[in-house]
């Protein structure tokens, strides 16, 4: 028994070292969303592409939704709405390989066109695809032949002419104009309609008609095909079957123009992996996502980019020592007991024992060396003492105790270092100041009105160490996890991505004041964790998602009660903002009001959330200038020009939310002409010509009275006034919406008005014939290149 234990202890150091070098294999990176089909035949379908609802990225442009026809011997993968047959998809290169039929004209013996075939026009506009200008060429075969293609307006884009020589004078070479010609295509081409120019034979055309071919072609084709198949072009000139050729399409996320614009709206940002970055598209507007250096996989999924284990790859620089994989990189060190450069053969040499002893005394050895030379011998001594207790009792004990003490000293140093780091972050994040505020509030430093300071371990335990399946959302300021505290309370834990440069006391004071907000339509801040570099915030959990997904999701609105629900949500959201502006002390400005920041519980009660951009209302002019934050489409134009966030900035953003509720259109929509991309501008121009009713969702329009429609239109236009001074206060907006709600469902003739003033207001609303007037002042008019102000 003693001998067996001694053998185990003797082998233990080697076993531990080996375990440190071997890491369990990671599962292969996920390429599709959970539960979605990942292949069509032998073609892998990586997200953002997908088959079926919820499996592809749906951002208002087409192309990512695919369908697989399994009825063919080899299943066909095609794009929904565009009919392009796909043979390969690549996330890394941003390319799609597809099939396209050539356009062919065949002539009879009299020279007349006897047969035409081909794929016709290919329309890719409003999609995520463009024809690749670097990987494709327009090719014209046969002679005499002028092949070209046009754009959507019918204008010439690119083409070339091929002429044949007599056979005895045929010239060897590539596709340079003799029986075959090629031309480059410009960038950003999203429409292809090919034509062959028929050139009737005339007198004096000996060059054109010295030699002719029966069939003539024009087609787009991958450049690589042309270079490898040119020697076989003769066989295509007289074939009667359809000719299908490979082409390359460049794809990108194109609902915004570039990375800078995309990063402003983190809710819609396509680069989901934390280990990814954005690159601008090189062909047309848009952007793509790539995994960071040292990572590979799918950057469009949350955990899509995985660390590359360079130590297992032969193509990496050679390592003749101990290779250790690290996140995004690796290290190559000489084995224990040697030193030198492990990246070249014979670069590691045995260490001088006196030098290492000096390092041990001065405490400058690394962790691996400390274990091998101190802890392992200590275990070895224990094993030998158990086998030969008497003969080694004096000498071995004297060797073991110092080694054992060094080991525990090392562990103690590491533990104290971790404690000091946590304390440092706690102080930098204002923890001490926050505790003082809480203590002065109710005499304790642990809780103030339900507000708690959590440890990092508390939140790790609540989220299963921030497991991927606990993620419930991603916002502009971080990732939100669903957590369950020890007392079984379900919470939402926000793990921020960025470090705010706010002063310590200011941040702590804002956290304390936000914790005191107690309103049924505001998400409650329950606590925070300050012992990490970027503080984590703990909120009450709201179960039914965001208003954005309720409006634009596939679930739809309930027939007959859609407008009632939308109006109630608008009233509740407005009351929450009015409370923060008027009743909180000091007043609180939200700074990023949008439908994605309004949550809905199981009863569809609205709760305003995400105070990542919120600020306490400044008390002096010097503090009013702030870095512009928020979301494109909702930002107050005055705020953009002055960098001064005010309560009227929230009013403008709320006006956009009202528009989004009523129209069920997104605040920014990049399909169609440029003037239609902004919902606000589109609505203002429609009001100007009296066509704003046509923009409303048809279901909502059918449920509201004409008086309610005009009243809410007037309110929206006041909220969206370019001048902040002309906008109503949030309190007035909430009151006005509540009055409209009562009027809609309790007409004036039957209403039980609370006051004569309210009754008179409702009567005025019913009887007023609202006239919309525009004067050259504030609101931009893009058609006339002038400015206008709205009034009634």
Beta strands, then each sheet from edge to edge (+ up, - down):
strand 1: 39-40
strand 2: 43-44
strand 3: 50-51
strand 4: 65-69
strand 5: 76-79
strand 6: 85-90
strand 7: 95-101
strand 8: 103-107
strand 9: 113-117
strand 10: 122-123
strand 11: 129-131
strand 12: 136-141
strand 13: 145-150
strand 14: 156-162
strand 15: 180-183
strand 16: 191-197
strand 17: 215-222
strand 18: 244-251
strand 19: 276-280
strand 20: 287-291
strand 21: 295-297
strand 22: 305-307
strand 23: 322-326
strand 24: 329-333
strand 25: 338-340
strand 26: 348-350
strand 27: 452-453
strand 28: 471-475
strand 29: 478-484
strand 30: 490-496
strand 31: 525-529
strand 32: 536-540
strand 33: 588-589
strand 34: 598-600
strand 35: 606-608
strand 36: 615-616
strand 37: 773-781
strand 38: 786-791
sheet 1: 1+ 2-
sheet 2: 3+ 4+ 5- 6+ 7- 18+ 11-
sheet 3: 9+ 8- 17+ 12- 15+
sheet 4: 10+ 16- 13+ 14-
sheet 5: 19+ 20-
sheet 6: 21+ 22-
sheet 7: 23+ 24-
sheet 8: 25+ 26-
sheet 9: 27+ 31+ 32- 30+ 29- 28+
sheet 10: 33+ 36-
sheet 11: 34+ 35-
sheet 12: 37+ 38-
end
